[in-house]
């Protein structure tokens, strides 16, 4: 069955890694028609709008998106289009699986999943300056928004995910010792939800700073982690670091009506245009997309070819210690897919 998927190449390294990803999916025989749309800085420069109506219409129509990273100006300028897309389509669950796929890293056999609340917390962007005397920016204030509804639906999502994927434990990460209302509510709701899953999925909770340290000391103690928006953003980058960096970490943004898949990393302006961006994170995000479309055998074929290419160590990009390019890395995965197909 053919699927139509909105493709947003994105900024910086985005067009290069999404192009490599499309080639790999085609070589694997994925039956996808790409509905190409624009967003982000490139779109802003071209048409004066970082999130054009045509892009929103396409997502409403297709309901499944593969998105490259989008640049967000730091400190000023337009607000994050990533956050806007997540909020507009109520993509409330940000799911970031982190697995060892590259041999020889700091840790072996890492298999963790971060479930991050994607629409609330500090990222709602309710913030302002308060002027005093002649300083218009004497104070900056930001609101951390946690609702009972939002907390309950993300923790429930984490437990349901654990059940569906044969996971044993959910750890709720919080800062309820200091932020007694916002984080206290998140923890209180989490404990209530956990009772519904008692005997089926184990539950514990940990304070965010301890969790950050424990992830480095002994990541194997964790299974599924669930937390609020900003903590999840930070911890998922840390978790990507456990398995070789941002170039190997995919992410899914899931809502009831739409789903958007993307690499965890950003637009990497420091290497944009050099042809050396690692496409793996985007390819793995596309595998999550194929899982979502119930095209699991195709996703597994691509994951297998990706693993074999990483093990062979040829054509890897510089972030993985090789001297390959985005294109040659994708070509190596495609060659491996062809080899695998020939050997069946
Ligand atoms: P970044 O993830 O773009 O880069 C961090 C570091 O990792 C850089 O040194 C970069 O070269 C490297 N890196 C990232 N992806 C790589 C890849 N595929 N291959 C090799 N190396 C890679 O983070 P940043 O520099 O903090 O952010 C740059 C821009 O991206 C900002 O505008 C930020 O807002 C945006 N951003 C977007 C998303 C998203 O679209 N979901 C996520 C994070 C950051």
Boltz pocket constraint, residues with backbone or C-beta under 6 A from the ligand:
constraints:
  - pocket:
      binder: B
      contacts: [[A, 13], [A, 17], [A, 68], [A, 69], [A, 70], [A, 71], [A, 72], [A, 73], [A, 82], [A, 246], [A, 247], [A, 262], [A, 263], [A, 264], [A, 265], [A, 266], [A, 267], [A, 268], [A, 269], [A, 270], [A, 271], [A, 276], [A, 277], [A, 278], [A, 279], [A, 281], [A, 317], [A, 319]]
      max_distance: 6.0
